[in-house]
Amino acid sequence: MAVIGVEVTRKGLYTGGQSFGKAGVYERTDGVLTFAVDPENEANRHIVDLKLAPRDSKGRVRFRSDFSLLAPKDPSRGNGRLLVDIVNRGRKKVVDTFNRAPSKPEGSWENPPGDGFLFVKGYSVVSIGWQWDVHRSDALLGLEAPQAQIADGPFRGQTIVEIRPNVPEKTRLLANRIHQPYRAARVDDDNGLLLVRDWEDGPETVIPRSRWRFARETEKGVVASAEHIYLETGFIPGKIYHFVYTPENAPVVGTGLLAVRDAAVWLRHPSDLNPVSGGFERIYGYGVSQTGRLLRHFLYLGLNRDEEGRIVYDGLIPHVAGGRRGEFNHRFAQPSQQSAPGFGQLFPFADNEEKDPSTGSRDGLLRRLRQSEAVPKVFYTNTSAEYWRGDGSLIHIDPIRRSDLEPAPEARIYHFAGTQHIPGSLPLAMGIGPDGSRGRHPFSIVDYRPLLRAAIVNLDLWTSEGIEPPPSRHPRLDDQTAVPRADLLSRFTAVPHWAFPDPERLWVVREIDLGADAGSGIARYPVREGKTCACYVSAVDSDGNEVAGIRLPDLEFPIGTHTGWNLRHPETGAPEQMIAMQGSTSFFAPSVSARKAADDPRPSLPERYRNREEYIARVREAALRLAADRYLLEEDVEIVVSACAQRYDAAMAAV
C-alpha cells in the first residue's frame, strides 16, 4: 500500500454529535497522509518526472497530502460507500453541493451539514489535498510534492503564466490565482517572453523585454522579485497576457494524481492505518470544474489500478469539466490554470478511440483503462457554460467529422440545460465571477444541485445492483438540437437591454502543438495553434431557453430566460467578451403593462400562468416527470417545487 503514514492533527464529533438517521453520529478526522510510491512500478509510469525525484532507502518516492474524513462514529452503521471529494483549489465541495449546505462560517472548523442528504444515507466523505501550489491551512487542503532533480540546459523547460486583469495594475504574482508561485531561476533572465492578445483567440503581440522585469512595487519603490512580474506601462483590464519563463524548481506535479488514487486505496482496504474498520465496499470520486478536469486526466492516464493491480474507483462524476483535461502532469504545471492553450486542450476529448486529426493516430480518454480492464462507471455532467466556452460538445461530437459520438457503455453524459457553471441562487443580481471579473447581466438563478443528488444515487445503483441509469441527455446533431453558437445569438435579441458576445471573439479550442518533447511532459511555449475545433451548444426555444439536455421545471415552465453565458462588465474591460463560467437570467415582465413599457416581446408572467397556484401545479407536474425518468429523486420533488415558487415570487416582485 502506498500510504505508509497517517498523522492525525484533529479529531472530534461532527456538528457537536448531531445524529443522521440510521448512520447515527458522525466523526471528523483531519490529518496528513505520507505516501511512498515506486517510480519503476507500471502503475506509475505516466507520472512526469517521477523517476527524477529523490528516493528513500527502499527506492520509493515520498510525498504528503492533507485529508479530512467524515464517517459514522460506528462504521457498521454506514452504507459502506465512500465519496471522495477531490478538493477544488484546496476547497471542499462535496458536502456543500450534495447536502445543499451553506458555506463554512468564518473561523469555523467544520462545514455545515446542510440537509444531511449524504449522511442520512450513510455515506462517508473524505476530502483529499492534491495540488502542490495551494497555501495549506485549516481551510485549504494541499500537497507537499517531491522536487524533481533536473539539470540545467535547453531541455529543462519553461512555464507559462496567464494574466487576466480586471483592474489596472503593474505588478502580478507569477501564479494562477493566489497560489505559491514558480520562482524565476534568474531575475535577469533574457529568455522570458511576455505576450498580449485582445481576446481569447486573438493574435498575440510580443511586449519588448525592456518594458517588463522580475520585480514588484513596494512602498520603497520597485524592487527585484523572483516571484513577480512588473510591467512599467501596466496590465490593461480585459486584455489577456501570457508570460513564459524558466522556473527555479520543478515539483513533481503528477503526484497529486497518485494522492487521489492511493488515498482511496488506503480507505477501501482494511489495515492498521485505516481509521474505518472494515474499509468500504464502494468508492466514488467527485470533482468539480478544475477537479472534474483532473478526473478526466486521471481516466486518460489509466490510473484506476494501484501498484498491486487493484481497482480503485467504482464510479466517478467529473462535473462541469467540459471536454478538457488540465495542467496536472507535466513539468512546471500550474493546476489552477484553465484557459491558456496547453496540455489540457490536447486530443482526445471523447471516451472511445477516434482519429487525431493532427497526427493521424487513434486515441480515446478511456483507451488505457480499457486495456487494463479497469474502466469505472462515469457520469459526465455539464452545464450550458461549458458548451458556450467551446469545449462541452467535444465529449460527444467529433469536431472534424462533425458527427455525433456515443459515450462508452460504462458512461453517461448529462447536460443540465439552461444552467451556469456553479449553482445559481436568488436574489437576481449582477455579481463577481470566480476569476474576479464583473458580469454585465444578472447571474443565473437556476440551481441544478438536485440533479447531482439523483446522479450519485443512480451511480451507486449501477455499480452495486447493476440497475442501468437513465440514458444520456445532451445536444445532438442528428435531432438538430446541437447548433453552432453564432447561429443562436440573434435569438436573444428579444431580451430587453441585453448585450451579446462578439461572434468573432467567442472562446474556442484549437489543435495545438506543444513541441517535440511534449510526450515527456516538457512543453514549448508559446504553443503553436492550428485549426479550430467545431463546437456546439443546445438549440433554444422562442424564449431563449435551451431545448436539449435535462430540463428542470425552470425551463419547462420558465419565469425568465436562462442562459449559460454572460458578458464582462464594461468597467472591467473587453465588454464584448464572455465572462468565464457565468450564465444569465432575465425575468419575464410581472404584468402586461410592464412588458409593453419595456418593449419586451416575451409574454409576461400573467400571460403564461393565471396565478401562482397554476404555476406551482405545472412545476410539480414537470418535477414528477423528471422523477419518473430518474433524473430527479422523488424525495427532492418538493425541494425543486419550493425553489421554483421562490423564483416565481421574485420575478413577480421585480421592478
C-alpha positions in Angstrom: 0.0 0.0 0.0 1.3 3.4 -1.0 0.1 5.1 2.2 2.8 4.5 4.8 1.9 7.0 7.5 -1.2 8.7 8.9 -0.7 11.8 11.1 -4.0 12.8 12.8 -4.0 16.5 13.6 -7.5 16.9 14.8 -10.4 14.7 15.7 -13.9 15.2 17.1 -17.6 14.7 16.7 -19.1 16.3 13.6 -21.6 19.2 14.3 -21.4 18.5 18.0 -22.7 15.0 17.8 -25.8 15.5 15.6 -27.4 12.2 14.6 -28.1 11.4 11.0 -30.8 8.7 10.6 -29.6 5.1 10.8 -26.0 6.2 10.4 -26.1 8.0 13.7 -23.4 10.3 14.9 -20.5 11.3 12.5 -16.9 11.8 13.4 -14.4 14.1 11.7 -10.8 13.3 11.4 -8.2 15.7 9.9 -4.6 14.9 9.2 -1.8 14.3 6.8 -1.0 11.2 4.8 2.5 10.1 3.9 2.8 8.3 0.6 5.7 6.2 -0.8 5.4 5.1 -4.4 7.7 3.0 -6.6 8.7 5.1 -9.7 9.5 1.8 -11.5 6.0 0.3 -11.0 3.9 0.1 -14.2 1.0 1.8 -12.4 3.1 5.0 -12.1 4.8 5.0 -15.4 2.9 8.0 -16.8 3.7 10.4 -14.0 6.1 13.0 -15.5 9.4 13.4 -13.7 8.6 10.8 -11.0 11.8 9.0 -11.8 13.8 12.2 -11.3 12.6 12.7 -7.7 14.7 11.7 -4.6 14.1 8.2 -3.3 14.2 6.7 0.2 16.2 3.7 1.2 13.7 1.4 -0.4 13.8 3.2 -3.7 10.5 4.9 -3.2 9.4 8.5 -3.8 7.7 10.1 -0.8 5.1 12.9 -0.7 2.5 14.1 1.8 -1.2 15.2 1.4 -3.8 16.7 3.7 -7.1 14.8 4.3 -10.3 15.4 6.1 -12.6 12.4 6.8 -16.3 12.4 7.8 -17.6 8.9 8.7 -20.1 7.4 11.1 -18.6 7.0 14.6 -19.8 3.4 14.4 -18.7 2.3 10.9 -21.1 -0.6 10.9 -24.0 1.9 10.7 -22.7 3.4 7.5 -23.7 2.2 4.0 -20.3 1.0 3.0 -19.9 3.8 0.5 -17.1 6.4 0.4 -17.4 9.6 -1.7 -14.0 11.1 -2.4 -14.1 14.9 -2.5 -11.2 15.9 -4.9 -10.9 19.4 -3.5 -11.1 22.4 -5.8 -8.0 24.6 -5.3 -7.9 23.3 -1.8 -11.6 23.9 -1.0 -14.0 21.1 0.0 -17.1 20.8 -2.3 -19.0 17.6 -1.7 -20.9 18.4 1.4 -21.8 21.9 0.2 -23.1 20.5 -3.1 -24.9 17.3 -2.3 -26.3 18.4 1.1 -27.2 21.9 -0.3 -25.3 23.4 2.6 -24.2 27.0 3.1 -20.5 27.9 3.0 -18.4 27.3 6.1 -18.8 30.2 8.5 -15.7 32.4 9.0 -13.5 31.0 11.7 -15.4 27.7 12.0 -13.6 24.3 11.9 -16.3 22.5 10.0 -18.6 22.8 7.1 -22.4 22.9 8.0 -24.2 19.6 7.2 -27.0 21.3 5.2 -30.0 18.9 5.0 -27.8 15.9 5.7 -28.6 14.2 2.4 -25.4 12.1 2.2 -25.1 11.4 5.9 -28.7 10.2 6.3 -28.0 7.7 3.5 -24.9 6.6 5.4 -22.2 7.9 3.0 -18.7 8.7 4.3 -16.8 11.6 2.7 -13.1 12.1 2.5 -11.6 15.3 1.1 -8.1 14.9 -0.4 -5.4 17.6 -1.0 -3.6 17.0 -4.3 -2.4 20.4 -5.5 1.2 21.4 -4.9 0.8 25.2 -5.0 -2.1 25.6 -2.6 -1.2 27.5 0.6 -2.2 24.8 3.0 -4.3 25.8 6.0 -7.3 24.6 8.1 -9.5 25.7 5.2 -7.3 24.7 2.2 -6.1 21.1 1.7 -2.9 20.7 -0.3 0.1 18.5 -1.3 3.7 18.5 -0.3 5.2 17.3 -3.6 8.7 15.9 -4.2 11.1 18.0 -6.2 12.5 16.7 -9.5 16.3 16.9 -9.8 16.7 18.5 -13.2 20.0 19.6 -14.8 20.2 23.0 -16.4 20.1 23.0 -20.2 17.9 23.5 -23.2 15.6 20.6 -22.2 14.9 22.0 -18.7 11.7 23.5 -20.0 9.6 26.6 -19.2 6.3 27.5 -17.7 3.5 29.9 -18.8 1.5 32.1 -16.6 -1.8 33.6 -17.7 -2.7 37.1 -16.5 -6.2 38.4 -16.9 -6.5 41.8 -15.1 -9.9 43.2 -14.2 -8.4 46.4 -12.8 -5.3 48.4 -13.9 -2.2 47.2 -12.2 1.6 47.0 -12.8 2.6 44.0 -10.6 1.4 40.4 -10.8 2.3 37.3 -8.9 3.8 34.5 -11.0 1.0 32.2 -10.2 -2.5 31.4 -11.2 -4.9 32.7 -8.5 -3.1 33.4 -5.2 -1.1 30.2 -5.1 2.6 29.5 -4.5 4.4 30.9 -7.5 7.1 29.3 -9.6 10.2 31.4 -8.6 12.2 32.5 -11.7 15.5 30.8 -12.0 17.1 34.1 -12.7 15.7 37.6 -12.3 18.0 38.8 -15.1 16.8 36.1 -17.5 16.6 37.5 -21.0 14.8 34.4 -22.4 11.4 35.3 -20.8 8.6 36.3 -23.2 5.6 38.4 -22.4 2.7 38.4 -24.9 -0.6 40.1 -25.1 -3.8 39.4 -27.0 -7.1 41.3 -27.1 -9.4 38.4 -26.9 -9.3 34.7 -26.2 -8.4 33.5 -29.7 -6.8 36.7 -30.9 -3.3 37.2 -32.4 -0.5 37.7 -29.9 1.9 40.6 -29.7 5.3 40.4 -28.0 5.9 43.1 -25.4 9.5 44.3 -25.5 11.8 42.9 -22.8 12.8 46.5 -21.9 9.3 47.2 -20.6 9.0 44.4 -18.0 11.1 42.8 -15.3 11.1 40.3 -12.5 10.1 42.8 -9.8 7.2 44.2 -7.7 6.0 47.5 -6.4 6.6 48.3 -2.7 6.4 51.4 -0.6 10.1 51.9 -1.2 9.7 51.7 -5.0 10.1 48.8 -7.5 12.3 46.0 -6.2 13.6 42.8 -7.8 11.5 39.7 -7.1 11.7 36.2 -8.5 8.0 35.7 -7.7 6.5 38.7 -9.6 6.5 40.4 -13.0 6.4 44.2 -13.2 5.1 45.9 -16.4 6.0 49.6 -16.5 3.1 50.5 -18.7 0.7 48.4 -16.7 -1.6 45.5 -17.4 -4.8 46.6 -19.1 -8.2 45.3 -17.9 -9.8 42.9 -20.3 -6.6 42.0 -22.2 -5.0 38.6 -21.9 -1.3 38.2 -21.1 0.9 35.1 -21.3 4.2 35.2 -19.6 6.8 32.4 -20.5 9.9 32.0 -18.3 12.2 29.4 -16.7 11.4 28.4 -13.1 13.9 27.6 -10.4 12.3 24.4 -9.0 10.3 21.5 -10.5 7.8 19.9 -8.2 6.5 16.5 -9.5 3.0 17.8 -10.0 1.6 14.5 -11.1 2.0 13.0 -7.6 -1.3 14.8 -6.9 -3.0 12.3 -9.2 -1.3 9.5 -7.2 -2.6 11.0 -4.0 -6.2 10.9 -5.4 -5.6 7.2 -6.3 -3.8 6.0 -3.2 -5.9 7.8 -0.6 -8.9 5.9 -1.9 -7.0 2.7 -1.8 -6.0 3.4 1.8 -9.6 3.7 2.9 -11.0 0.9 0.8 -9.0 -1.9 2.3 -8.8 -2.8 6.0 -5.4 -2.2 7.6 -3.8 -0.9 10.7 -3.6 2.6 9.1 -7.2 2.7 8.1 -9.4 4.5 10.7 -12.6 2.9 9.3 -12.6 -0.7 10.4 -13.8 -2.9 7.6 -13.0 -0.4 4.9 -15.5 0.3 2.1 -17.4 -1.8 -0.4 -17.8 1.0 -3.0 -15.8 4.1 -3.6 -16.9 7.1 -5.8 -14.9 10.2 -6.8 -16.4 13.6 -7.4 -14.5 16.5 -8.9 -16.0 19.9 -9.9 -14.6 22.2 -12.6 -10.9 22.1 -12.1 -11.1 18.7 -10.4 -13.6 17.4 -12.9 -10.9 18.0 -15.4 -8.4 16.3 -13.0 -10.7 13.2 -13.1 -10.7 13.3 -16.9 -6.9 13.4 -16.7 -6.9 10.5 -14.2 -9.0 8.5 -16.6 -6.8 9.3 -19.6 -3.6 8.2 -17.7 -5.2 4.9 -16.8 -4.7 5.4 -13.1 -7.7 3.3 -11.8 -5.4 0.4 -10.7 -3.0 0.8 -7.9 0.6 -0.6 -7.6 -0.8 -4.0 -6.6 -3.2 -4.1 -9.6 -6.3 -3.5 -7.6 -9.3 -1.5 -8.9 -9.5 1.9 -7.1 -12.8 3.7 -8.0 -16.1 2.1 -8.8 -17.5 5.3 -10.2 -16.6 8.9 -11.0 -18.5 12.1 -11.6 -16.4 14.7 -13.4 -18.7 17.7 -13.0 -18.6 20.8 -15.2 -15.3 19.7 -16.7 -16.4 20.0 -20.4 -14.1 18.3 -22.8 -10.7 19.3 -21.4 -8.1 18.0 -19.1 -5.6 20.3 -17.5 -2.1 21.2 -16.1 -1.9 18.2 -13.8 1.0 16.1 -15.0 3.8 18.0 -16.8 6.9 19.8 -15.9 6.2 23.2 -14.3 2.5 22.6 -14.4 0.1 25.1 -12.7 -3.0 23.1 -11.8 -5.3 26.2 -11.4 -4.6 27.4 -14.9 -7.6 26.7 -17.1 -7.7 28.7 -20.3 -4.2 29.3 -21.6 -3.5 26.9 -24.5 -1.6 23.9 -23.2 -1.8 20.2 -22.2 -5.4 20.5 -21.1 -6.6 21.2 -24.6 -4.9 18.2 -26.2 -6.7 15.4 -28.0 -8.5 13.1 -27.1 -11.8 14.6 -25.8 -14.2 11.7 -26.1 -14.3 8.2 -24.4 -13.8 5.9 -27.3 -10.9 5.8 -29.7 -11.1 8.4 -32.6 -8.5 9.6 -35.1 -6.4 12.6 -34.1 -6.6 15.0 -37.0 -3.2 16.4 -36.2 -1.2 13.2 -36.0 -3.4 10.6 -37.6 -3.0 8.3 -34.6 -6.0 7.0 -32.7 -6.7 7.7 -29.0 -9.6 7.9 -26.5 -10.0 9.1 -23.0 -10.6 5.5 -21.8 -8.1 3.7 -24.0 -5.6 2.8 -21.3 -8.3 1.8 -18.8 -9.9 -0.4 -21.5 -6.6 -2.2 -22.0 -6.2 -2.8 -18.2 -9.8 -3.7 -17.8 -10.3 -1.0 -15.1 -12.9 1.3 -16.6 -15.1 2.7 -13.8 -18.7 3.8 -14.3 -18.6 7.5 -15.2 -21.2 10.3 -15.3 -20.1 13.4 -17.2 -22.3 16.2 -16.0 -22.1 19.6 -17.6 -23.9 22.9 -17.7 -24.6 25.3 -20.5 -21.5 27.3 -19.6 -19.1 24.5 -20.6 -20.8 24.4 -24.0 -20.7 28.1 -24.5 -17.0 28.3 -23.7 -16.3 26.0 -26.6 -15.4 22.6 -25.3 -18.5 21.0 -23.8 -19.7 19.4 -27.0 -16.3 17.8 -27.7 -17.1 14.9 -25.5 -19.9 13.7 -27.8 -19.5 15.4 -31.2 -16.5 14.8 -33.4 -15.2 18.3 -34.2 -13.7 17.3 -37.5 -16.2 15.0 -39.0 -19.0 16.9 -37.3 -20.9 13.9 -36.3 -22.4 12.6 -33.0 -20.3 10.3 -30.9 -21.7 7.8 -28.3 -20.2 7.6 -24.8 -18.6 4.4 -23.6 -21.0 1.7 -22.4 -19.8 2.5 -18.9 -20.6 6.2 -19.2 -23.5 8.6 -19.3 -23.4 12.3 -20.5 -25.9 14.6 -18.8 -26.3 18.3 -19.9 -28.1 20.4 -17.3 -30.0 22.7 -19.6 -30.0 26.5 -19.1 -27.6 26.5 -16.2 -24.3 28.1 -15.3 -21.0 26.6 -14.1 -21.9 27.0 -10.4 -25.4 26.5 -9.0 -27.5 29.7 -9.3 -29.4 31.3 -6.5 -31.6 34.3 -5.5 -31.5 37.2 -5.4 -31.3 38.1 -9.1 -28.2 40.4 -9.3 -25.1 41.2 -11.1 -22.0 39.9 -9.3 -18.4 38.9 -9.4 -17.3 35.7 -11.1 -14.8 33.2 -9.8 -12.0 34.9 -11.7 -12.8 38.3 -10.1 -14.4 39.8 -13.2 -17.8 41.5 -13.0 -20.8 40.4 -15.0 -22.8 42.7 -17.3 -26.1 40.9 -16.8 -27.6 39.4 -13.7 -26.2 35.9 -13.0 -28.3 32.8 -13.5 -30.6 31.8 -10.6 -31.1 28.1 -11.7 -29.9 25.6 -9.0 -29.0 22.2 -10.6 -27.9 20.5 -7.3 -30.9 18.2 -7.1 -29.8 16.7 -10.4 -26.4 15.8 -8.9 -28.1 14.2 -5.9 -30.0 11.9 -8.3 -26.7 11.2 -10.2 -24.9 9.9 -7.1 -27.9 7.6 -6.2 -28.0 6.3 -9.8 -24.3 5.8 -9.9 -24.4 3.7 -6.8 -27.4 1.6 -8.1 -25.4 1.0 -11.3 -22.3 -0.2 -9.6 -23.9 -2.0 -6.7 -27.0 -3.6 -8.2 -26.5 -3.4 -11.9 -29.5 -1.1 -12.4 -28.9 0.9 -15.6 -29.0 4.7 -15.1 -31.2 6.9 -17.2 -30.0 7.5 -20.8 -27.6 10.3 -21.7 -29.3 13.6 -22.4 -27.4 16.3 -24.3 -27.5 18.3 -27.6 -27.2 16.2 -30.7 -26.7 16.8 -34.4 -29.0 14.1 -35.6 -32.0 15.7 -34.0 -30.9 19.3 -34.7 -30.7 20.2 -31.0 -26.9 20.9 -31.3 -26.2 24.1 -33.2 -23.2 26.5 -33.6 -23.1 29.3 -31.1 -23.1 32.1 -33.6 -26.3 30.8 -35.1 -28.1 31.4 -31.8 -27.1 34.9 -30.8 -29.9 36.6 -32.8 -32.4 34.6 -30.8 -31.5 36.6 -27.7 -32.3 40.0 -29.2 -35.8 39.6 -27.6 -34.4 40.1 -24.2 -34.6 43.8 -23.3 -31.4 45.7 -22.6 -29.1 42.7 -23.2 -25.8 42.9 -25.0 -24.3 39.9 -26.8 -20.9 38.3 -27.3 -19.0 39.2 -30.5 -19.4 36.1 -32.6 -15.8 36.6 -33.9 -14.4 36.6 -30.3 -16.0 33.5 -28.8 -13.9 31.1 -26.9 -12.6 28.2 -28.9 -10.4 25.1 -28.7 -7.8 24.6 -31.4 -5.5 21.9 -32.4 -2.2 22.7 -30.7 1.4 21.7 -31.0 3.4 21.8 -27.7 6.7 20.7 -29.3 8.8 17.6 -29.8 9.2 16.9 -26.1 5.5 17.2 -25.1 5.2 13.4 -24.8 7.8 13.7 -22.0 5.9 16.5 -20.3 8.1 19.3 -21.5 6.3 22.0 -23.5 7.5 24.6 -25.9 5.8 27.9 -25.2 4.0 29.7 -26.7 2.2 26.8 -28.3 1.6 26.6 -32.0 -2.2 26.7 -32.6 -3.9 25.1 -35.6 -7.4 24.5 -36.8 -10.4 25.4 -34.7 -12.4 22.5 -33.3 -16.1 22.9 -34.2 -18.2 23.4 -31.1 -21.9 23.3 -30.5 -24.5 24.4 -27.9 -28.1 23.5 -27.3 -30.8 25.0 -29.6 -33.2 27.3 -27.8 -37.0 27.9 -27.9 -38.8 31.1 -28.5 -38.0 32.3 -25.0 -34.2 31.7 -25.5 -34.3 28.7 -23.2 -32.4 25.5 -24.1 -34.3 22.5 -25.5 -31.6 19.8 -25.1 -30.5 18.0 -22.0 -32.2 17.6 -18.7 -34.7 20.5 -18.4 -35.5 21.4 -14.8 -39.0 22.9 -14.3 -37.3 26.3 -14.5 -37.1 25.7 -18.3 -40.2 23.6 -18.8 -42.3 26.4 -17.2 -40.0 29.4 -17.1 -40.2 32.6 -15.3 -37.5 34.1 -17.4 -34.7 33.4 -20.0 -31.8 31.4 -18.5 -28.5 31.2 -20.4 -25.1 29.7 -19.9 -23.3 32.8 -21.0 -22.8 36.3 -19.7 -20.5 39.3 -20.6 -17.8 41.1 -19.0 -18.9 44.4 -17.4 -17.6 47.5 -19.3 -15.8 48.7 -16.2 -13.6 45.5 -16.2 -12.6 45.9 -19.9 -13.5 43.8 -23.0 -17.3 44.2 -22.7 -17.9 42.2 -25.9 -16.3 39.1 -24.4 -17.9 36.4 -22.3 -17.2 36.2 -18.6 -15.9 32.7 -17.8 -18.4 30.3 -16.2 -21.3 32.6 -15.5 -24.8 32.4 -17.0 -27.6 35.0 -17.1 -31.2 35.2 -16.1 -33.7 37.8 -17.3 -37.1 37.7 -15.7 -40.3 37.9 -17.8 -42.3 41.0 -17.0 -44.6 40.8 -14.0 -47.5 42.4 -15.9 -48.7 43.1 -19.4 -48.2 46.8 -18.9 -44.6 46.3 -17.6 -43.9 44.1 -20.7 -45.2 46.8 -23.1 -43.3 49.5 -21.2 -40.1 47.5 -21.6 -40.8 46.7 -25.2 -40.4 43.0 -24.3 -41.8 40.7 -26.9 -41.7 37.7 -24.5 -45.1 37.0 -22.9 -45.4 38.3 -19.4 -45.9 36.0 -16.4 -49.7 36.6 -16.2 -50.0 35.8 -19.9 -48.3 32.5 -19.2 -49.8 31.5 -15.8 -53.2 32.5 -14.5 -51.9 32.7 -10.9 -49.2 31.3 -8.6 -51.2 28.2 -7.8 -51.4 27.2 -11.5 -47.6 27.9 -11.9 -46.8 25.7 -8.9 -49.1 22.9 -10.2 -47.3 22.9 -13.5 -43.9 22.9 -11.9 -44.8 20.0 -9.7 -46.0 18.0 -12.8 -42.7 18.7 -14.5 -40.7 17.7 -11.4 -42.7 14.4 -11.1 -41.9 13.6 -14.7 -38.2 14.1 -14.1 -38.5 11.8 -11.0 -40.3 9.2 -13.0 -37.5 9.2 -15.5 -35.0 9.1 -12.5 -33.2 12.3 -13.4 -34.6 13.6 -10.1 -35.2 11.9 -6.8 -38.8 11.6 -5.6 -37.7 12.9 -2.2 -36.4 16.1 -3.9 -39.6 16.9 -5.9 -40.9 19.3 -3.3 -37.4 20.9 -2.8 -37.5 21.8 -6.5 -41.1 23.0 -6.4 -40.4 25.2 -3.4 -37.4 26.7 -5.1 -39.4 27.4 -8.3 -42.1 29.1 -6.2 -39.5 31.4 -4.6 -38.2 32.3 -8.0 -41.7 33.0 -9.3 -42.3 35.3 -6.3 -39.0 37.1 -7.1 -40.0 37.6 -10.7 -43.4 38.9 -9.8 -41.9 41.4 -7.4 -39.2 42.6 -9.8 -39.4 46.2 -11.0 
